[in-house]
Amino acid sequence: MSEQPTQGQTVPLEPVVEPSRFHTQTKFGVGPDVPPHEQGDCTECAVATLLGIPRADVPCLHGEDGAAGFWDRLDEFFAARGLYLHRFDGTWTFPCLYLAGGRTARGTNHMVVMRDGELFHDPHPDGTGLAEMRHAFVAAPMDPAITARPNARVQRQPSESEAVRLEPVVGRHSRAGGDA
């Protein structure tokens, strides 16, 4: 039986650091003349690392519709897994693993995984991270009870009105600038 925290006590959780968790990008295309399937895959690798899933489980987020479609597909990917991806513009730090996007010293837009303001994983082979953070993205469970009680079972099916309320909400946050 696991020990439950008492009031005022936090449960420190260390991230899983097994080698299979970390994914390195294999595509480096940048710019409007590069077809979507050849665009850089740093975000897909960072997402797979953040969630601890195989890289193959994260689809290509680039499309012919540009940055707006990219962000919509990213939101939909998280929502399908019961997670809401909240965007914070500017430089932020959080005591959990989170995605951070911005510019690299190479002059490209890029996505990495951070924790407490420190680089946790850079999917680019050079591993240099960001020169300038422009956004932070925190994945929050749409139902915290699933995280707090991982062995909990659903006691009943939600009513039709509850099911409508519980559907994932996609695209609620603003994405300025179109950095993908």
NORDACOR-V242105 format. One line per field, one symbol per residue. ss: DSSP state (2 for helix, 1 for strand, 0 for the rest). psi: psi as a letter, one per 20 degrees, with the letter a starting at -180 (. if undefined). burial: b if it has 9 or more other C-alpha atoms within 8 Angstrom, else e. A space follows every 50 residues. Layout:
ss = ???
psi = ???
burial = ???
//
This chain:
ss = 00000000000000000022200000001000000222100222222222 20002220000000022222222222222000111111100000001111 11100000111111100111110000000001111111111002222200 000000000222222200000000000000
psi = pqppqrpipqopppqpkqhihpppqipjqpriipqgiiqqkhgghggggg ikrqhiiorpiqrijbgghghghgghgghijkqpoppoqapqqqjrprqp qbqrhijqqqprprpkjqpgpoiqhikibqhophqqopoqphnhhhghmh jqqphqqqrghhhghiqpppkhqpnqhkp.
burial = eeeeeeeeeeeeeeeeeeeebbbbbebbeeeeebeeebbbbbbbbbbbbb eeeebeebeebbbeeebebbbbbbbbbbbeebbbbbbeeeebebeebbbb bbbbeeeebbbbbbbbeebbbbbbeeeebbeebbbbbbbbbeeeebeeee eeeeeeeeeeeebeeeebebeeeeeeeeee
//
